[in-house]
Amino acid sequence: MRTATPHRLPATPHRLPEPLIELVAQRFRVLGEPMRIKLLDRLREGDATVGELQDALGASQQNISKHLGILLSAGMVSRTKQGNHARYAISDPAVFELCDQVCGGVRRRLQELESILQPGEQPTT
């Protein structure tokens, strides 16, 4: 995932207070479910209804709604009523900075592993 406009928040001081640690852990728990990552990734393209998300991701309406509810409670998405439907959109684009960091770390790790597995090259220790 790529972030369109990077913005930096002030650095968080070390020795985090316990309540902040719990909030950070809760955010990671919310993002620890693959379906929620898929929903956020799809919503990055633009807002959508549950039906549109269901079509895009091939998941059940019940499953999509459950995960959207969790993302909504966590403040990562917003919901706007539009007639008989609700449209969901990203409300916290900073979540993509975290995704970009994780994706970058995964890419670096894959490159390291590929270099180890290249024929004729000796792994360094």
HELIX and SHEET records of a PDB file:
HELIX    1   1 GLU A   18  LEU A   31  1                                  14    
HELIX    2   2 PRO A   34  LEU A   43  1                                  10    
HELIX    3   3 VAL A   50  LEU A   57  1                                   8    
HELIX    4   4 GLN A   61  SER A   73  1                                  13    
HELIX    5   5 VAL A   95  LEU A  117  1                                  23    
SHEET    1   A 3 ALA A  48  THR A  49  0                                        
SHEET    2   A 3 HIS A  85  ILE A  90 -1                                        
SHEET    3   A 3 VAL A  77  GLN A  82 -1                                        
END                                                                             
